[in-house]
Amino acid sequence: MRTQTRDTSDYGFWYLSGLLRLETDRTMANIGHKLKLSGQNLHHFMSNSPWSGPGLIGAVQAQVGQEAEFQGEAMLIVDESATEKKGDQSAGAGRQHNGRLGKIEMSQVGVFLSLVTPRVNTWVDGELFLPEAWFSPEGADRRAKAEIPPEVTFQTKPQLAWQMIKRAQHNGLPFTAVAMDTLYGRSGRLRVDLDQAGLEYYAAVPADTQVYLCQPRLIYKKTKRGKRAKWPTILGRPYQVRHLFDQPHLRWHELTLRPNERGHLRAEFTRLPVWTVYKGSLRREWLLIRLDDQRVTYTLSNAPWETSLTTLAWRKSHRYFIERSNQDAKSELGWDEFQAIKYRAWQHQLALTILASWFITRTRLDWLNPSHPDPQLLVDYDIDLLPFLSVANIRELLRAAMPLPQLSPREAALLVVAHLDNRLRSRKSRLRQGPSP
């Protein structure tokens, strides 16, 4: 946040402290009010200041990569998260699927990476998804208003995920494998890219995904002009993965995955080798099938053939933790409350949210590593694992250690006057512009 002419890191510190300490309404305006900062300066810092959001994320990744906690069986998890918007002017806003609402709604969607272990999870990267409509001639005005850089082009969500995974690998983030849900897992291109990069993946796929139990033959027929066809004819019997669930030769195993609030999470698993075809090339993958509470899920993986079923199941089941990361960002770090139009503001908010997430993770690890809980606690509570600090716990401790400033009666009155003055000036400006067409 330092340039040759300016140092805006103080604004970064106070904005970060606002995200971590305020309980609600973590907007730029309210953070400025609560922490006695100039709202105009804070807005400039977030929306216009040229400091690099991706640069800050890279610095965080460098620290994360040195943390001992992630040197063993850490997993990199891909997922998206949508935030509801009232209008379509914010960068990337449009009518698109909002998973939390379970329907198509005016939303802004980000694709995120989380690095997780069974003890901690932390956001490490993100990309804003810009729908194709933003790159149409009709979207030019919105692009200009949101200041979308000219070098930014349309990319699908799997393409954004691959871009972030390559960055994580380049920056030395330690991870054993990558896991993703069906939106990303069904992308044959993404699975091929991961495999060619030597990265192990666990890709959830829809129940109608086609696979082959025996290696099919690919025949390239001649076209009417005598040229080789672009795509091959596949000779072999395809199966939708849902139709393999009842195969009599499958051997099912009940496995314990991790502790949860009800004791331990258990599920039944089986696997079988299958063949898949993507753009004229054959690939052999594991098909991992999971059954719990009458719900069946299917996962394709390029894990080595000697990998045990227990390891496959354990790695596949880490995807839960990015849902936890997404929820923490929204409910505890103010991601859902962010309001801005510009693309740069979104990048800045992402970088500071990732920094806040990393602060939480380091605090949890600092709490865990030197502590030696009294073993009698396990006996007294009749339990095999003590709970970890939650994000809410740490924020409560932080508010006690760094209390928010309290306004004096005069400061409160001046704040109200400034708010009323802004409303009057805004109304006067609208009246000057005349009625809307």
Buried (B, 14 or more C-beta within 10 A) or exposed (E): BEEEEEEBEEBBEBBBBBBBBBEEEBBBBBBBBBBEBEBEEBBBBBBEBEBBBEEBBBBBBEEBBEBEBBEEBBBBBBBBBBBEBEEBEBBBBBEBBBBBEEEEBBBBBBBBBBBBBBEBBBBBBBBBBBBEBBBEEEBEEBBEEBBBEEEBEEBBBBBBBBEBBEBBBEBEBBBBBBBBBBBBBBBBEBBBBBBEEEBBBBBBBBEEBEBBBEEBEBEEEEEEEEEEEEEBEBEBEBBBBBEBBEEEEEEEEEBEBBBEEEEEBEBBBBBBEBBBBEEEEBBEBBBBBBBBEEEEBBBBBBBEEEBEBEBBBBBBBBBBBBBBBBBBBBEBBBBEBBBBBBBBBBBBBBBBBBBBBBBBBBBBBEBBEEEEEEEEEEEEEEEEEEEEBEBEBBBBEBBEEEEEEEBEEEEEEEBEEEEEEEEEEEEEEEEEEEEEE
